Amino acid sequence: MTQGSGSQSSSLCVIQARMGSSRLPGKVLQPIDGIPMLALMLHRVSDLRVDRVVVATSNLERDDPIEALALGCGVAVVRGSETDVLQRYLEALDAYPSDVLVRLTADCPLTDPRIVEAVVETHLAQGADYTSNVFPRSFPKGLDVEVMRSSALRNAALFAVDPAEREHVTPYLYRHPELFRLANHDSTLDAGAEHWTVDTLEDLDAVRTIVGVCGRDASWTEMLEIVGRSHAGAQSDGITFRCARSDDSARVLNWRNDPDAVRWSETHHPVDIDCHNQWFPGVIQNPGHRLLIAQFDGEPVGYLRLDIADGSGRVSIAVDSQHRGQGLGTSMLQRLVAELAHDVQIRDLTALVHRDNASSIRAFQRAGFQRVDGPRCDFANLIWNS
């Protein structure tokens, strides 16, 4: 594997697997196309261009079958704590030292090795500490890839104390864009709403159908083309979100410079177009920020912006002037809260709203934000906790 600078970088891919899933126990050994799910995944990544692939499982007796299966497939196994999975990854690094670590999970049997390699390439080209294809998500859930500097993961392990940060391995990295350089690898097909991971029996049946129709070796794009999309559209309130794109720049600038937006802003000044043109590309490409375009019946009606630091997301909202007074701001915030309820990157949300902007304050409170005393008497401080 070659870094962007031309120097060689060793790589280790760790696939974590366990029998103790709460929703579907033993799922990693459930049959798909006549072989265990984990065996299917190992087959699909058998030509992955990394220096070594290992399976990381717990040291509990119930996970002995995982070790036996992996070894039978010619894949090395590392065993460690069931709950401190981050420590299990460090033990994998101790056993197989490398510069770059790729994290995959065994509930993603349709993992596409070409996506994995593409995320690694983006990681090296960006000189990132952590790179994934989920911030924002544009690939189906179930094709998740995380790549990180081994040194960054070791650094995170020194400070990660939240149980979720130990169990889910990487949250300390992506919760702290102020400490680590983050990057994201995007798909042009925008299929992030598709669900191809196996959490439930229904998910397992869906993946069995995909493999039955497409075969064990189909690429993810072939699967998407053959099987089609199945995600739901807008909810009952008609609101949908999509990630901002480069062609949204002028629209977002207009919303930022709306007279009411300027009036209630912290600076009370319009945004300079040159400053906006420098800011916008960095925001939509940085996993430390999220810029979501809200659509009502398919028409853009505003945006939500999240700036993330230390696991907290600071929220900014704008509603198009032609669509105000319809409750869309409240609907957008309520949808945001619902979507972030299980988001491990963000533990809480905060917002600063001018104390005289009563309608905006009401919208945040209707979405579950609590008003608390803050450092600035001219702005209301609003907080939501997951």
Secondary structure, 3 states (H helix, E strand, C coil): CECCCCCECCEEEEEECCCCCCCCCCHHHCEECCEEHHHHHHHHCCCCCCCEEEEEEECCHHHHHHHHHHHHCCCEEEEECCCCHHHHHHHHHHHCCCCEEEEEECCCCCCCHHHHHHHHHHHHHHCCCEEECECCECCCECCCCEEEEHHHHHHHHHHCCCHHHHHCCCHHHHCCCCCCCEEECCCCCCCCCCECCCCCHHHHHHHHHHHHHHCCCCCHHHHHHHHCCCCCCCCCCCEEEEECCHHHHHHHHHHHCCHHHHHHCCCCCCCCHHHHHHHHHHHHCCCCEEEEEEEECCEEEEEEEEEEECCEEEEEEEECHHHCCCCHHHHHHHHHHHHHCCCCCCCEEEEEEECCCHHHHHHHHHCCCEEECCCCCCEEEEEEEC
